[in-house]
Amino acid sequence: MEAAARPQRQLVRLRGRSYVAFVFVPTVPVQDWLAEIDATIARSPGFFAGRPVVIDLSSVDLSQSGISHLLASLQDRNIRVLGIEGVEVARLTAAMPPLLSGGRSCVVEPSAPKKAETKTGAKPTSLLLESPVRSGQTIIFPEGDVTILGSVGSGAEVVAGGSIHVYGALRGRAMAGVNGHASARIYCQKIEAELLAIDGFYQTADDIDDALRGRPAQAWLQGNTMRITALN
């Protein structure tokens, strides 16, 4: 009698995928920092909805119970933390998000169409998009500047390692200088943005002067303050 055939073992299929995550860096007193989070949510209720969040605890000295309280406070605000940085693993419990390391300031894999490399094999330092960025789309180009000849729709997002140039209306989110380039700027022909950010400093729609809305404008950093002015 022949031996029964053994069922073929199915291999687990794994795939890597990168996402843009908000990195929160709490400061003391933590209650004041949470109040700033509340103010942001009040101005833009859906600001953190569906966003991966990482907590960097390197700027605070929290006990295990303090970390648990902070995570619970964020959970109460519908902010779910996927990982923690900047703390000893001994301070974390099995119920807490995992300890992360080796994170970069922006995702490596761009969701925008890839540009062809030059003859020398060097990667391009700018990305040109000749069509609008529609609602729900995300364009990520950490290597340099992004130029969009059309508009950026509400709910769309543009992330650049350098500056962002929009030759149309900017209604979505624009995040420039994500790799630590504080000199990056954001330019648009019609400012109606949901959010502007440069090197981690941001302003939401409610922070933008009403006198600037619908006009050509630029945003840049002056120290730790974002400035937004009309383009002459």
Number of C-alpha atoms within 10 A of each C-alpha: 3 4 5 6 6 6 6 6 6 6 6 6 5 6 5 4 8 11 13 17 15 16 17 15 15 18 15 12 9 14 13 12 14 18 11 12 15 15 12 17 15 11 13 15 11 11 14 17 11 10 16 16 18 22 22 18 18 15 12 15 13 17 12 13 12 13 19 16 13 18 18 15 14 15 12 10 14 12 17 19 22 16 17 24 20 16 20 11 12 7 14 18 13 6 7 15 16 16 17 16 10 6 9 10 18 23 19 15 14 18 15 15 12 12 12 10 10 9 7 6 8 9 13 14 14 18 22 13 15 12 11 17 23 17 14 11 18 18 19 23 26 24 20 21 23 25 19 21 16 18 21 28 22 19 16 19 23 23 29 29 26 28 26 28 21 23 19 19 22 32 24 26 23 26 25 35 28 26 19 15 17 20 14 23 24 24 24 27 20 21 24 24 24 23 21 25 23 32 23 18 17 17 19 16 19 13 13 19 10 10 9 16 15 16 16 21 20 20 23 23 18 10 8 12 12 17 14 21 16 17 13 6
